[in-house]
């Protein structure tokens, strides 16, 4: 298994190594190599008592589906649909005049 590690110099006298994603898994040593070695041991110890699993999380939709969406297009194959639309349009024009 490969793990990404952040190695930082702590002033002039020590190095700190931190396992990325596990900020509490951190060690300090005099040299860079010692810090990496100590972190390797700390990670092995920690992972021996745990397991890494992948979990699928469904992404929530940004907006809920419109409640009328399921009705959209339900009459598109109705032979009288165009006549109904024309009638609605004519009645709206009549209402606009009044």
N, C-alpha and C positions, 0 to 999 in steps of 0.2 A: 504494500500500500504506500502511496506517496502522499505526503502532507505538506502544505505550504506553511512556511515559517517566516516570521518577521524577526530579523536580527538587527538590533540597534545598539549603538555604542552609548554607554552611560558615562559621559565624561571621558576621562583618560584612563580610568582604572578598571572598567568592567564592561561586559556586554550583556544585553538582555535578549532572550529568545522567547517569542510568543507564538503559539500555534494559532494561525488565522482561523477565526470562527469559534475559538475556545479561549477567550481572553483571560480566563482564570487559570489556564495552563501556561505558566510563565516561569522561567528560571533566569538566574543571574550567575555569571561566571567571569573569571578573569580574562579569558581569551574567547574569541569568536568560536573557535573549534570546540572548546569546552562547553560553551553555552548550547551549541547545537547538539552535542553528545548528551548533555544532561536533559535537554528537552526531548530527545529521542527516547530516553529511558522513562521520563515522566509520561509521555504520550503512550508508550507501550503499556505501562502500568495502568493508566486510565482506561485505555481501550480494551484491556484484558477483562475488565469488569463491566463492559458495555458492548453494545452493538450499534452499527450504523445501518439504518434502514431508510428507504425512500418512501415518501408519502405523497400521494397525489391529492392536490387541493383544487377543487373546482373554483374557477375564477367567477366571482359574482358579476352579473351583468350590470352595466353602468346605470341602466334604467329598467324598471319593470316593463314587461310587454304591455302595450296598450290593450285595454279590455275589449275593444271592438276589432282588434286585428284578426281574430279568428273568423270573423264574418266577411272580411275583405274578399271580394271576388266570388262569393258563393252563388251569385245569380248570373255570372258571366255567360253561361250557356243557356240561360232562359230565353226562349224565342221572343217574348214580349218585353224584354228588358229595355231595349232602346225606346220603345213606345212609352214605357213608364217614366224613363228619364226625360223624354220630351214633354210629357204631361207635367212633371214636376217643374221643369223650367218654365213652361207656359204659366202655371199657377203663380210662380214667384214673380214673373213679370207683371201679372195682374195685381199682385199684392203691392208691388213697387209703385204702380200707377196710383193706387188709392191713397 
